[in-house]
Every structure is written in C-alpha cells, then in structure tokens.
Amino acid sequence: MQELRIIGLLITDRIKEAGLTQEVLTRHAHVIKSRLGFHEVNDNICSRVGVVLLQLRGKPEECDLLENALREIEGVEVQKMSFQY
C-alpha cells in the first residue's frame, strides 16, 4: 500500500517567517514533489499571510522529518492529509 501525503501550511507572517520556512523546505526538497503557494490580496498588494500546499513523496520517515521541522517554526501552522491506496 502506498501513501499520498499533502501538507498545508498557514504562514501567519510571511515577512517574518519566510526565510526560516524556505530554509526548511530547501533542506527537505528531496521529499517535495509539488509546491503551490498563495499570498496575493490583489494585483498591487501582497498579504502578510500565506498558504503553501506541498505534495510529498519518499519514505514516510523522511516526510515526518519535514513535517516536524515545519511545526517547530513559530507562526507556521501545519495541517496534513494522508491517502492510502
């Protein structure tokens, strides 16, 4: 049986948390299959709040390491969806 794992991140202050969040994502890039981010309020203004969706791949233990590292960042909320097929 395989797992399809999707992680959702709510970043409450992109300006403050973006650097550390990007560092963690880069360190664990080998388990990220797809990444999608949202933060624009409109064409002229960017919101300080951001949402990132990650589709993960690889060993569950490696995905857990990424998820746990993200949970340690203050101002980042992590939600997970896991599908078994």
ChimeraX commands (.cxc) that place a marker at each C-alpha (Angstrom):
marker #1 position 0.00,0.00,0.00 radius 0.5
marker #1 position 1.24,3.49,-0.84 radius 0.5
marker #1 position 0.63,6.83,0.85 radius 0.5
marker #1 position -0.17,10.14,-0.83 radius 0.5
marker #1 position 0.59,12.90,1.68 radius 0.5
marker #1 position -0.33,16.54,1.28 radius 0.5
marker #1 position 0.83,19.14,3.79 radius 0.5
marker #1 position -0.86,22.52,4.12 radius 0.5
marker #1 position 0.98,25.43,5.73 radius 0.5
marker #1 position -0.59,28.62,7.03 radius 0.5
marker #1 position 2.17,31.18,7.47 radius 0.5
marker #1 position 0.81,33.98,9.65 radius 0.5
marker #1 position 3.59,36.49,8.90 radius 0.5
marker #1 position 5.35,35.81,5.58 radius 0.5
marker #1 position 7.79,38.67,6.05 radius 0.5
marker #1 position 8.95,37.34,9.42 radius 0.5
marker #1 position 8.76,33.58,8.77 radius 0.5
marker #1 position 9.59,33.24,5.06 radius 0.5
marker #1 position 13.35,32.85,5.48 radius 0.5
marker #1 position 13.26,30.05,8.03 radius 0.5
marker #1 position 10.38,28.32,6.25 radius 0.5
marker #1 position 12.28,28.41,2.94 radius 0.5
marker #1 position 15.39,27.06,4.66 radius 0.5
marker #1 position 13.45,24.05,5.98 radius 0.5
marker #1 position 11.80,23.45,2.59 radius 0.5
marker #1 position 15.18,23.58,0.84 radius 0.5
marker #1 position 16.76,21.19,3.34 radius 0.5
marker #1 position 13.95,18.66,2.72 radius 0.5
marker #1 position 13.42,19.37,-1.00 radius 0.5
marker #1 position 14.05,15.72,-1.92 radius 0.5
marker #1 position 10.65,14.74,-0.45 radius 0.5
marker #1 position 8.67,17.59,-2.07 radius 0.5
marker #1 position 7.05,16.54,-5.33 radius 0.5
marker #1 position 4.87,19.64,-5.86 radius 0.5
marker #1 position 4.62,23.03,-4.17 radius 0.5
marker #1 position 1.90,25.65,-4.57 radius 0.5
marker #1 position 1.76,28.96,-2.71 radius 0.5
marker #1 position -0.85,31.69,-2.33 radius 0.5
marker #1 position -0.41,35.15,-0.83 radius 0.5
marker #1 position -1.67,37.93,-3.11 radius 0.5
marker #1 position -4.56,40.05,-1.93 radius 0.5
marker #1 position -4.85,41.70,-5.36 radius 0.5
marker #1 position -2.57,42.72,-8.22 radius 0.5
marker #1 position -0.99,45.57,-6.23 radius 0.5
marker #1 position -0.77,44.27,-2.66 radius 0.5
marker #1 position 0.73,41.10,-1.16 radius 0.5
marker #1 position -0.75,39.74,2.05 radius 0.5
marker #1 position 1.44,39.04,5.07 radius 0.5
marker #1 position -0.46,35.74,5.45 radius 0.5
marker #1 position 0.45,32.94,3.08 radius 0.5
marker #1 position -0.72,29.42,2.34 radius 0.5
marker #1 position 1.56,26.74,0.90 radius 0.5
marker #1 position 0.46,23.29,-0.26 radius 0.5
marker #1 position 3.08,20.53,-0.55 radius 0.5
marker #1 position 2.65,17.13,-2.18 radius 0.5
marker #1 position 5.23,14.84,-0.61 radius 0.5
marker #1 position 6.97,11.71,-1.86 radius 0.5
marker #1 position 9.54,9.34,-0.45 radius 0.5
marker #1 position 9.84,7.40,2.75 radius 0.5
marker #1 position 7.27,8.24,5.44 radius 0.5
marker #1 position 10.10,8.81,7.94 radius 0.5
marker #1 position 11.64,11.49,5.70 radius 0.5
marker #1 position 8.25,13.17,5.21 radius 0.5
marker #1 position 7.78,13.13,9.00 radius 0.5
marker #1 position 11.12,14.93,9.44 radius 0.5
marker #1 position 9.95,17.74,7.13 radius 0.5
marker #1 position 6.57,17.98,8.83 radius 0.5
marker #1 position 8.15,18.11,12.30 radius 0.5
marker #1 position 10.69,20.75,11.24 radius 0.5
marker #1 position 7.87,22.93,9.89 radius 0.5
marker #1 position 5.86,22.51,13.11 radius 0.5
marker #1 position 8.80,23.93,15.08 radius 0.5
marker #1 position 8.61,27.28,13.27 radius 0.5
marker #1 position 6.65,29.84,15.27 radius 0.5
marker #1 position 3.93,31.38,13.12 radius 0.5
marker #1 position 3.54,28.33,10.86 radius 0.5
marker #1 position 0.50,26.09,11.26 radius 0.5
marker #1 position 0.72,22.64,9.64 radius 0.5
marker #1 position -2.23,20.50,8.51 radius 0.5
marker #1 position -1.89,17.09,6.89 radius 0.5
marker #1 position -3.96,14.94,4.55 radius 0.5
marker #1 position -2.93,11.34,4.05 radius 0.5
marker #1 position -4.45,8.96,1.49 radius 0.5
marker #1 position -3.69,5.25,1.39 radius 0.5
marker #1 position -4.07,3.43,-1.92 radius 0.5
marker link #1:1,2 radius 0.2
marker link #1:2,3 radius 0.2
marker link #1:3,4 radius 0.2
marker link #1:4,5 radius 0.2
marker link #1:5,6 radius 0.2
marker link #1:6,7 radius 0.2
marker link #1:7,8 radius 0.2
marker link #1:8,9 radius 0.2
marker link #1:9,10 radius 0.2
marker link #1:10,11 radius 0.2
marker link #1:11,12 radius 0.2
marker link #1:12,13 radius 0.2
marker link #1:13,14 radius 0.2
marker link #1:14,15 radius 0.2
marker link #1:15,16 radius 0.2
marker link #1:16,17 radius 0.2
marker link #1:17,18 radius 0.2
marker link #1:18,19 radius 0.2
marker link #1:19,20 radius 0.2
marker link #1:20,21 radius 0.2
marker link #1:21,22 radius 0.2
marker link #1:22,23 radius 0.2
marker link #1:23,24 radius 0.2
marker link #1:24,25 radius 0.2
marker link #1:25,26 radius 0.2
marker link #1:26,27 radius 0.2
marker link #1:27,28 radius 0.2
marker link #1:28,29 radius 0.2
marker link #1:29,30 radius 0.2
marker link #1:30,31 radius 0.2
marker link #1:31,32 radius 0.2
marker link #1:32,33 radius 0.2
marker link #1:33,34 radius 0.2
marker link #1:34,35 radius 0.2
marker link #1:35,36 radius 0.2
marker link #1:36,37 radius 0.2
marker link #1:37,38 radius 0.2
marker link #1:38,39 radius 0.2
marker link #1:39,40 radius 0.2
marker link #1:40,41 radius 0.2
marker link #1:41,42 radius 0.2
marker link #1:42,43 radius 0.2
marker link #1:43,44 radius 0.2
marker link #1:44,45 radius 0.2
marker link #1:45,46 radius 0.2
marker link #1:46,47 radius 0.2
marker link #1:47,48 radius 0.2
marker link #1:48,49 radius 0.2
marker link #1:49,50 radius 0.2
marker link #1:50,51 radius 0.2
marker link #1:51,52 radius 0.2
marker link #1:52,53 radius 0.2
marker link #1:53,54 radius 0.2
marker link #1:54,55 radius 0.2
marker link #1:55,56 radius 0.2
marker link #1:56,57 radius 0.2
marker link #1:57,58 radius 0.2
marker link #1:58,59 radius 0.2
marker link #1:59,60 radius 0.2
marker link #1:60,61 radius 0.2
marker link #1:61,62 radius 0.2
marker link #1:62,63 radius 0.2
marker link #1:63,64 radius 0.2
marker link #1:64,65 radius 0.2
marker link #1:65,66 radius 0.2
marker link #1:66,67 radius 0.2
marker link #1:67,68 radius 0.2
marker link #1:68,69 radius 0.2
marker link #1:69,70 radius 0.2
marker link #1:70,71 radius 0.2
marker link #1:71,72 radius 0.2
marker link #1:72,73 radius 0.2
marker link #1:73,74 radius 0.2
marker link #1:74,75 radius 0.2
marker link #1:75,76 radius 0.2
marker link #1:76,77 radius 0.2
marker link #1:77,78 radius 0.2
marker link #1:78,79 radius 0.2
marker link #1:79,80 radius 0.2
marker link #1:80,81 radius 0.2
marker link #1:81,82 radius 0.2
marker link #1:82,83 radius 0.2
marker link #1:83,84 radius 0.2
marker link #1:84,85 radius 0.2
view
